[in-house]
Amino acid sequence: MHSDAAITAARLSVVENGDLGRWADQVSPEIADSWLRCVDNGHQGNRLDKQLSFVGDIPGAPLTRVARAVVTQWSATAGPIPASILAIDAHAVVRCRHDGTSAVAAILDTWPVAEGFSITEREFGTSAGTLALSLGRPALVSGPEHFHPDLVGLHESAAPVIDDAGAVIGAIVLVSDQPVAEFAAAVTRTLAAQVGADLIAGPSTALSATSARLAARVHGTGTFAIGAAGDHTIFDPRANALDGSDSAVLTEAVRAALVDCRFEPTSLTLPSGSPVEVEYESVEVAGDVVGCVLVGTWTKSPASQYSSAMARQGAHVAPVGPRDYTAGMPLVGAAGGELGRSRNKALLTPMTSTRSELALSIGEHSNRLLTGEKGVGKRTLAVAEFKAQHPDGVIHPVDCSVLDTGRGDSRWGDTQPLASVVHSSSTASELVLLSSLNSLDAMGARQVDAVLRSLATRATSPLVIGCVDATTVDRTRPYAMLSRHFHGVTRIPSLRYRPDDIADLCRSILKTISPRHSLRLSLSVIRVLEGYSWPGNIDELVDVLGYVVAHKPFGEITVRDLPATYFRSAPRKLTPLEVAQCETIIHALYEVNGNRYKAAALLGIGRSSLYRKIDSFGISYIG
């Protein structure tokens, strides 16, 4: 066996001269070839900044799902070992990591070697995982055989994962801070073989389970079913008769539900013009979601109600005419009318349905993720709704943008913001409010994930609400790995879509920033503020009112007291949502011959809200 000093000298020779020279016999040919590839890729083996490329977390990928299940089951059976186990895919991207000791985890976190990060030779240097991928057989890299000097304290053993076609689709890697013994190679070979076998058996098992579920749901008239399992799609006889474009839309819908793990009922209008109510059912095998069955029910007669020419050409030749948003919505008491008013209310006053959705989630103790532009009041709304239901509840606010994630290990110390949650012994209802989740890096996301998993095992786990300062969840960002802890996503509308809230918000803000001042808002000021687009949302409104308070300590606030920025000579352009709201109001007014009282009742909103929107949109008299 060659000494560590000799191997280090050989590595330095490669760095300086580009070849092994007289040191070629100090390492195996596989290690030597990897070193040369590292040099060719521009990796000089010095202390470069540890910054690996983040590719993204793929929680629904078969390799990720199976590897997590196999490693978790093995560790529960074998007990903790002083090592970390990684599963990487064919592109050397980490898809699963299980830590058995904080010492190794601390080293891996400094790079970070975490789920979603790439550890190719260009970025990470020589490692057992990349060797196993390139060689297609088990590999061992120990101490100084790593090309990067910061990795000489690690010892790795890896074995490739082989699919049913004999191709290498990933690798299982055991990383230790002690020289690995023979058992390490046996562990990686065993785990890799088990992952490969489960992946091969998975499609057939998933397909049979999905087929059985679909067969149980194809009873009854006016219904059809479509199943999805992996790359396979199953149609029942009635679904086979669907028009080609309709079938494509429904197939995409069931596949999207399976990928996103969202099985909520919905209504669809197919390209042929046929309306259908859709329900989704997940198919599970051994606790894992492996398939999905879509059950569709026609709400009217199928596409045959249109001519065959129209069915062939698509929905763009369906019967045309003015869009009637109030069709089937009688003004009084019928069953369909209340549903129509609810839908109109959700369109015209989006914050109302948002509050109801969040309140329902809190009442059911269901973790929720709130998305929306920065400054729309996500935290304020969450606190208000929680306090309304739990006046004596305890709230643990955590600003993820200032978390100290540089400690190197995955445990939270007493100085961390989540320490009070982890060690809390409160008997009252608790809320963990995580703000600015989108600011987390990979290490921070892993630490928050570990804490949330720990909290979920408590006898009385706290309610968790996360806030993302973006309108949608970006699956390529590190915080996406936390999505598994939330049962749904609620989008908080921007302030420009909530003119009805402006007056109440202004009064609340004035009470906060000038509690001793006697200030009141004039109606003209409220109209000006309601007509502004508020790109900075509530934060900008606070700035405007702060300016007013600084220049007017008491009295009635008039238009002259506002900053000149908020006067607009030309009307602003309506957004697509506002266009839909405007058209809905116009059709409702036509339906009731211009009677605004009846129009407000038809739309399910207050008369004052309707009047403000009519003025804001500039809708002329309709009689």
Residue pairs with C-beta under 8 A, 6 or more apart in sequence:
2 26
2 27
4 143
4 144
4 152
6 23
6 26
7 26
7 27
7 143
7 144
7 145
8 144
8 149
8 152
9 23
9 26
10 20
10 23
10 24
10 26
10 27
11 35
11 45
11 144
11 147
12 45
13 19
13 20
13 21
13 22
13 23
14 20
14 32
14 35
14 36
14 39
14 45
15 39
15 44
15 45
15 46
18 36
18 39
19 36
20 26
20 27
20 32
20 35
24 32
27 35
27 145
30 131
30 135
30 139
31 126
31 131
31 141
31 145
34 121
34 126
34 130
34 131
34 134
34 147
35 126
35 147
37 121
38 45
38 121
38 122
38 125
38 126
38 147
41 121
41 122
42 122
43 121
43 122
43 123
43 125
43 147
43 148
45 125
45 147
45 148
45 149
46 149
47 149
47 150
48 148
50 110
50 111
50 112
50 150
51 111
52 111
52 112
52 113
52 117
52 118
52 119
52 123
52 124
53 117
53 118
53 123
54 116
54 117
54 118
54 442
54 476
54 478
55 91
55 93
55 116
55 117
55 118
55 476
56 116
56 475
56 476
56 480
57 115
57 116
57 475
57 478
57 480
57 481
58 64
58 95
58 116
59 65
59 481
59 483
59 484
60 258
60 259
60 260
60 261
61 89
61 95
62 199
62 202
62 230
63 87
63 89
63 95
63 161
63 169
63 170
63 195
63 199
64 87
64 95
64 96
65 288
66 195
66 198
66 199
66 202
67 87
67 95
67 96
67 161
67 170
67 172
67 195
68 87
68 96
69 198
69 286
69 288
70 191
70 194
70 195
70 198
71 85
71 87
71 96
71 98
71 172
71 191
72 98
74 190
74 191
74 194
75 81
75 85
75 98
75 100
80 100
80 101
81 100
81 101
81 187
82 100
82 101
82 103
82 104
82 176
82 177
82 178
83 100
83 101
83 104
83 174
83 175
83 176
83 180
83 184
84 97
84 98
84 99
84 100
84 101
84 104
84 105
84 108
84 174
84 175
84 176
85 96
85 97
85 98
85 100
85 172
85 173
85 174
85 175
85 187
85 191
86 94
86 96
86 97
86 113
86 129
86 172
86 173
86 174
86 175
87 94
87 95
87 96
87 97
87 161
87 170
87 171
87 172
87 173
87 195
88 94
88 95
88 119
88 129
88 133
88 170
88 171
88 173
89 95
89 169
89 170
90 133
90 168
90 169
90 170
91 118
91 120
92 118
92 119
92 120
92 124
92 129
92 130
92 133
93 116
93 117
93 118
93 119
94 113
94 114
94 115
94 116
94 117
94 118
94 119
95 115
95 116
95 170
96 115
97 108
97 113
97 114
97 115
99 105
99 108
99 410
101 177
102 409
102 410
102 411
103 177
104 154
104 175
104 176
104 177
105 409
105 410
106 408
106 409
107 153
107 154
107 177
107 408
108 114
108 175
109 408
109 409
109 410
109 443
109 446
110 408
111 117
111 119
111 124
112 441
112 442
112 443
112 446
113 119
113 124
114 442
114 443
114 445
114 446
114 478
115 442
115 446
115 481
116 442
116 478
116 481
117 442
119 127
119 129
119 130
120 130
121 127
121 130
121 147
124 130
124 148
124 151
125 146
125 147
125 148
125 151
126 141
126 145
126 146
126 147
126 148
127 141
127 146
127 151
127 156
127 158
127 173
128 139
128 140
128 141
128 156
128 157
128 158
128 173
129 139
129 156
129 158
129 171
129 173
131 139
131 141
131 158
132 138
132 139
132 158
132 159
132 160
132 168
132 171
132 173
133 160
133 168
133 170
133 171
135 160
136 160
136 168
137 159
137 160
138 157
138 158
138 159
138 160
138 185
138 188
138 189
139 157
139 158
140 156
140 157
140 158
140 180
140 185
141 155
141 156
141 158
142 155
142 156
142 179
142 180
143 152
143 153
143 154
143 155
143 179
144 152
146 152
146 154
153 177
154 175
154 176
154 177
155 175
155 176
155 177
155 178
155 179
155 180
155 184
156 173
156 174
156 175
156 176
156 180
157 173
157 174
157 180
157 184
157 185
157 187
157 188
158 171
158 172
158 173
158 174
158 188
159 171
159 172
159 185
159 188
159 189
159 191
159 192
159 193
160 168
160 170
160 171
160 192
161 168
161 169
161 170
161 171
161 172
161 192
161 195
161 196
161 199
162 168
162 169
162 192
162 196
163 169
163 196
163 199
163 200
164 200
169 199
170 195
171 192
172 188
172 191
172 192
172 195
173 188
174 180
174 184
174 187
174 188
176 184
202 230
202 290
203 229
203 230
203 231
203 232
205 285
205 290
206 229
206 230
206 283
206 285
206 290
206 291
207 229
207 230
207 232
207 234
207 291
209 229
209 283
209 284
209 285
209 290
209 291
210 227
210 228
210 229
210 232
210 234
210 283
210 290
210 291
210 292
210 293
211 227
211 229
211 234
213 227
213 281
213 283
213 291
213 293
214 225
214 226
214 227
214 234
214 236
214 293
215 236
217 223
217 225
217 281
217 293
217 295
218 224
218 225
218 236
218 237
218 238
222 297
222 298
223 238
223 295
223 296
223 297
223 298
224 236
224 238
224 239
224 242
224 295
224 296
225 236
225 238
225 239
225 293
225 294
225 295
225 296
226 233
226 234
226 235
226 236
226 239
226 250
226 251
226 254
226 293
226 294
226 296
227 233
227 234
227 235
227 254
227 283
227 291
227 292
227 293
227 294
228 234
228 251
228 254
228 255
228 257
228 258
228 291
228 292
228 293
228 294
229 283
229 290
229 291
229 292
230 290
230 291
233 251
233 254
233 255
235 247
239 247
239 250
239 296
242 250
243 270
243 271
243 272
243 303
243 311
245 270
245 271
245 272
245 314
246 270
246 271
246 272
246 274
246 303
249 268
249 270
249 271
250 268
250 270
250 278
250 294
250 296
253 268
253 278
253 294
254 280
254 292
254 293
254 294
255 292
256 262
257 263
257 280
257 292
257 294
258 289
258 291
258 292
261 282
261 289
262 280
263 280
263 281
263 282
263 292
264 280
265 277
265 278
265 279
265 280
266 277
266 278
267 275
267 276
267 277
267 278
267 299
268 275
268 276
268 278
269 275
269 276
269 315
270 276
270 303
270 315
271 314
271 315
272 302
272 303
272 306
272 310
272 311
272 314
272 315
273 303
273 306
273 310
273 315
273 318
274 298
274 300
274 301
274 302
274 303
274 305
275 298
275 299
275 300
276 296
276 297
276 298
276 299
277 296
277 297
277 299
278 294
278 295
278 296
278 297
279 294
279 295
279 296
279 297
280 292
280 293
280 294
280 295
281 292
281 293
281 295
282 289
282 291
282 292
283 289
283 290
283 291
283 292
283 293
284 290
303 311
304 311
306 318
306 319
309 317
310 317
310 318
322 587
323 583
323 587
324 587
324 591
325 344
325 583
325 584
325 587
325 588
326 340
326 587
326 588
326 591
326 602
328 336
328 340
329 336
329 337
329 339
329 340
329 341
329 344
329 602
330 336
330 337
331 337
331 592
331 598
331 601
331 602
340 602
340 604
341 601
341 602
341 603
341 604
342 604
344 584
344 588
344 602
344 603
344 604
344 605
345 352
345 353
345 603
345 604
345 605
346 352
346 353
347 580
347 581
347 584
348 581
348 584
348 585
348 603
348 604
348 605
348 609
348 613
349 498
349 500
349 605
349 609
350 493
350 497
350 498
351 492
351 493
351 497
351 498
351 500
351 501
354 381
354 490
354 491
354 492
354 493
355 381
355 385
357 490
358 368
358 370
358 381
358 382
358 385
358 490
359 385
359 388
359 389
361 367
361 368
361 487
361 488
361 490
362 368
362 385
362 386
362 389
362 463
363 389
365 463
366 463
366 487
366 488
367 463
367 464
367 465
367 466
367 485
367 486
367 487
368 465
368 466
368 486
368 487
368 488
368 489
368 490
369 437
369 465
369 466
369 467
369 468
369 473
369 483
369 486
369 488
369 489
369 490
370 378
370 381
370 382
370 465
370 466
370 467
370 468
370 489
370 490
370 491
370 492
371 378
371 467
371 468
371 470
371 471
371 472
371 473
371 489
371 490
371 491
371 492
372 378
372 468
372 469
372 470
372 471
372 491
372 492
372 493
372 494
373 469
373 470
373 471
373 494
373 537
374 469
374 537
374 539
375 495
375 536
375 537
375 538
375 539
375 540
376 492
376 493
376 494
376 495
376 537
376 538
377 492
377 537
377 538
378 435
378 467
378 492
379 397
379 433
379 435
379 467
380 538
381 492
382 431
382 433
382 465
382 467
383 395
383 431
383 433
386 393
386 395
386 429
386 431
386 463
386 465
387 393
387 395
390 428
390 429
390 431
392 428
392 429
393 428
393 429
393 430
393 431
394 424
394 426
394 428
394 429
394 430
394 431
395 430
395 431
395 433
396 417
396 418
396 420
396 421
396 424
396 430
396 431
396 432
396 433
396 462
397 433
397 435
398 417
398 418
398 421
398 432
398 433
398 434
398 435
399 417
399 435
399 436
400 434
400 435
400 436
400 437
400 439
400 440
400 444
400 448
400 479
401 435
401 436
401 439
403 416
403 417
403 440
403 444
403 447
403 448
404 415
404 416
405 440
405 441
405 443
405 444
405 447
406 443
407 413
410 446
410 447
410 450
411 450
412 418
412 419
412 422
412 447
412 451
413 419
418 432
418 448
418 451
421 430
421 432
421 451
421 455
421 462
422 451
422 454
422 455
424 430
424 462
427 460
429 462
429 463
430 462
430 463
431 462
431 463
431 464
431 465
432 455
432 462
432 463
432 464
432 465
433 465
433 467
434 448
434 464
434 465
434 466
434 467
435 467
436 467
436 469
437 448
437 466
437 467
437 468
437 479
437 482
438 468
438 469
438 470
438 474
438 477
438 479
439 469
440 448
440 478
440 479
441 478
442 478
444 478
445 478
445 479
445 481
445 482
446 481
448 482
449 481
449 482
449 485
452 464
452 482
452 485
453 485
455 461
455 462
455 464
456 485
464 485
464 486
466 482
466 485
466 486
468 479
471 491
472 491
473 480
473 483
473 489
474 480
494 534
494 537
495 501
495 502
495 505
495 534
495 537
495 538
495 541
496 532
496 533
496 534
496 535
496 575
497 575
497 577
497 578
499 530
499 531
499 612
499 613
499 616
500 609
500 612
502 526
502 529
502 530
502 541
503 521
503 526
505 538
505 541
506 521
506 526
506 529
506 541
506 545
507 521
509 538
509 541
509 542
509 545
510 517
510 519
510 521
510 545
510 549
513 542
513 545
513 546
513 549
514 549
514 553
517 549
517 553
517 554
518 554
518 555
519 548
519 549
519 552
519 553
519 554
519 555
519 556
519 557
520 555
520 556
520 557
521 556
521 557
522 556
522 557
522 558
522 559
524 558
524 559
525 557
525 558
525 559
525 561
525 562
527 612
527 615
528 559
528 562
528 566
528 567
529 541
529 544
529 562
529 566
530 612
530 616
531 568
531 572
531 616
532 566
532 568
533 572
534 540
534 541
536 543
544 562
544 563
544 566
547 563
548 557
548 561
548 562
551 561
552 561
559 567
571 618
574 582
574 617
578 617
581 613
581 617
582 613
582 617
582 619
584 603
585 599
585 603
585 610
585 613
585 614
585 617
585 619
586 619
586 622
588 599
588 602
588 603
589 595
589 596
589 599
589 619
589 622
590 622
591 599
591 602
592 598
592 599
592 602
593 622
593 623
594 621
594 622
594 623
596 607
596 610
596 611
596 614
597 607
599 610
600 606
600 607
600 609
600 610
603 610
613 619
